[in-house]
Amino acid sequence: MTYSKTMISVLIPVYNYNICDLVNTLHKQLSASKIEFEIICIDDYSNKSTINSNETINTLSNTSYSLSDKNNGIAVTRQLLVNKAKYDWVLLIDADMKLKDAFFISNYLKAIKQNYEVVFGGIIYDTNPPDLSSLLRWKYGVTYESVSAEKRNKTPYKITSAANMLIKKEVYIKFALDSIGNSYGMDIYFGPQLKLNKIPVLHIDNSVYHLGLESSIKYKEKVEFAVRTLLNLYNKKEIQEHDNDLLKAFVVSKKTGLNFIFFGLYVAFNKLIVNNLLSKNPKIILIQYYKILYMCYFDLCKNKTN
């Protein structure tokens, strides 16, 4: 199949991660596809050793690696990348991803031929457990994020990750995703906006391996940040149509008064739950309970101070 008329911008936000292998692999596949392409990488103020390693990709054709003069966060960096892109289709992929096979680009090029404006490829994880310090993040990813395209397409706006996504540039710009300020917040906001605006979405089995796993402590903090972001978006009425299970549970708890019980459960048991989540054998189901308890706790605490 020929893709000679297809043009694509591959965009990689970078922060303290060596992207040489990823970019070289992408460049090889893009070159073999015989399409017009560019690879744009923006480094979000990484350490010097990371920058020194990554600058070698500037020797590749149609490839650029530039530096930010401050740390902006991944949502802002993604927006800067999209703004710089010269082609109508942009492929966003995070720096800590690894391609699964030699068909990554060709799979997306086939998807472009279909009548969709956003295509999500999916995320997978190595079957071998990582270092114990990152076990929580790995277990959560394996359990809740490694989802087949068939299952994702049943509720297409529910699992939407910009870590591996092909999208029309005009669609991405429309939603001003940098205003949310964090990758977790952006993904929570993005799906409902696509649904509300009836943007055609397709999920395909074109997963990449997620390699850069945070420590369990840092991941717990990110989960709490994501819960607060979701709650703030809901309270500001910026999320209208959604498929978010956590938000559905929260709304039901407020209507039934269960939120006060969940508040009490959080106060009584949050230390025990956290101790397990940060242990050598975290029970991953507990993180789902922790989210709803924390959301009710944070909501009631916030209301008391207002």
N, C-alpha and C positions, 0 to 999 in steps of 0.2 A: 504494500500500500504506500502511496506517495503522499507526503505532507508538505510539498514544496511551497504552497501558498500560506502555510501556517507560520505565524510569528509569535514568539513567546518571550516574556521576561521572567527569568528565575531570580527570586529575591530571597536573600538569606540575612536575617538579623544575627549579629555575632556578639557574644559577651563571654570572654575568658574561656574560649573553646577553640581547639585547632580544627579548622575546616578544610584543610588541604585535601585529605582523602575524599571527603564529600564533594568538593568542587571539582576535583579532577575526574571523579566518576560521572558526575553530571555532565561535565564538558564533553567527555568521551561519548556519552549517549546522545547528547544534543547534536554533536558534530556528525555522528553516524546517521541521524534522522534526516539530514539535508534540509533543515528548516532554517529560517532566520531567527537568531536568538541572541540574548544577552544574559549574562549572569552578573547581578549587582549585589555586593555585600557591603553592609555598613556595620562597622565595629563600634559598639556602644561603650567606648572608653574602657577597654580591656587593659590588663596588665601588659607591660612592655614585652615580656617573653612571648605572650600569645600573639601580639601584633607582629613581632619579628618573624615568627613562624608563618603567619598567614599572608604576609605581604608578597610571598613568592607567587601567589596565584595571579598577581597582576601581569605576569608574563604570558598568561593564556589569552588567546584571542577572544574578543567580545566579552571580556571579564574585567570587573573593577572591584577593588577593595579600598574603601575610604574610611576615615576615622571621624568619630564625633568628638567634639571638644568638651563634652560632659556626658554623664550617664543619664539618658533620657527614659530608660525603661523600654521593654520590648514592644509595647503597643505603639508608642511614638515612633520607635525605629521602624516598625513595619509600615507605618503611614508614610514616613520619609522615603522608604524604598518604593512604595507604590507611586508616590508623587514623581519619583525619578524615572520610573519605567517608561519606555517609549512605545511599547506594544500594547495592544488591546487586551491580551490575555496575560495574567501574571500568575506565576506559580510560587507560592510561599512555602518555604521549608525551613524548619529551625536548624540551627547549627549543630545541635547534638543528636542529629538523626543519621542513620545509615541505611543506604538503599538495600532492599532485600534481594533484588535480582537485576538482570540486564534489560528489563522491559518497563522500567519505571516511566521513562519519558514516552515511549511508544504507547503505553496504556493511557496516559493522559491525552495524547494526541488523538487517539481513537475516541475518547470521551468528548473532545471538542466538536467532533462531527455530529454529536447528538444535540438535541434542542434544550440545553441547560445553560445556566449562567454561573453556577457554582458546582464544583466537583470536589468531594472530599475523598481522599485516598485511604485514610485510616492509619492507626498506630498499632504496633505490636511490640512485644518485649521478649528478650532472650529467655529461653526456657530454664536456663541455669540461674539460680538465685545469686544476687549480687552480694557485696560486702554487707555484713549485718547492720551497719549503720544506715543503709538505704533500703532495708527490707520492707518497710511500710510502703514506700513509694512504689516499689516493684510489685508487691502483692496487690495494691490497689489497681495499678495499671493492668496487670494480668487479668484481674477479676472483672473490672468495669470498663476498661478502655479498649481492650483487644476484642473488638466486635466485628463480625463479618459484615460485608456490604449488604447481604440479603436482610439481615436483622436491622441494620441501620436505616435501610430504605423504607422499613415499615413505619418508622417515625423519623422522617428525614431531617427534622429541625432540632432533634433532641441531642444528638452527639455531633457537635460541630467544632472541630479543632483547626485553628489556623496554622498549626504546626506542620500540616501536610495538606495543602489546599490549592486548587486551581480555580481562579475566579476572574471574571471580567473586571478590568480596571475601574470602569465607571460604576460598577456595583459596589466595589470596596469603598471607593471615595464617597459614595452616597451616604454611608452610615457614620462617618467621622469616628471611627473606632478608637482613635487615639485619645478621645475625650474621657474614656473610661479609666485609662491610666495603668492598666495591668493586664497581662495575658489572661489570667483566670477571669477577671472581670469582663474582658472583651469577649471571651468565648461564651460566658453566661448571657451576655447582652445580644450577641450576634445571631444566634439561632432564632430567638423570638422576633428580631427585626426582619430576618429573612422570611419568616412565616407571616408576619403582619403585612409585609409588602408583596406577598405571593411570588417570591423569587423562585424560579425553578431550580431545584437542588437534586443532585445525583450523588450517590455513594458508590464507589467501586472498590474492588479488592486490589488496592495498589499501596499496601501498607509499607511503612518504613519502621525500622527498629529505633526505639527511643533509648539512647545510651546514657544521656546525662542525668542520672537519677539524684535528686536531692537527698540529703540526710533525713532521717525520720523526723527529727526535731524541726528542721526547716520546712518540711512538707506539712507538718501539723500547723505551723504558722501560716502557710499558704492556704490551707483549707479554711482556717478561721478568717483569713482575709477575703477569700472567695464567698464565704457565708455572709460576711458583712456587706460585701459588694452587692450580692443578690438581694439582700434585705433593703439596702438603700435604693436600688433600682425599683424594687416593688413599691416602697413607700413614696417614691417620687413619681409613680405611675409611668415609668419608662419601659416597663415590661407589661404588655397587654395579653397577647396570645403567646402561650408557652407550653412546653412539654416537660417542664422541670419537676421531677418527683418531689424534691425537697421543698420547693415553693408550694406545691399542692398540699403537702403534709402540714406545712406551716399555716396556710390559710384555714385548713380544717381545724387545726388546733386552736386557733384564735376564735373561730366561730363556736366551738364547743366548750371553750374554757380549759382545754387540756394544756394550753400554753403555760398556765400557772403551775400545773403539776410537773410539766417538763422543766420549768424553771427550778423547782425544788429538787428534782432528780439531778439536774446539772450541779447544783450546789453540793448535793450529798455524794455524788459519785464521779464527778469529773476527774478527780485525781486518780482514782482507780482505773478509769477508762484510759486516761492518758498514759499511765504506767504500763498498761498492757500494749497500747499502740506503739510505744517506744521500746518495747521489750524484744527479745530474740525470737519470740513466737507470737506476733500480733494477730489477734482475731479480727480479720478485715471487716466483718459485718459490724463491728463496734464503731467504725468510723462513720457509718451511715446514721447510727443512733446518736453519735456525738454531734453530728451536724445539726440535727433537729433540736437537740437539747441546747446546744450553744446558740442557735438562732433565737429560740424563745428567751433564753437568758439575756442575750444581748439586746433584744427588742424591748423587754421589760425594763432592763437597766437604763436604756436610752430614754424611754418614756418617763422614768422617774426623775431624770436629770433635766428634762425639758420643761 
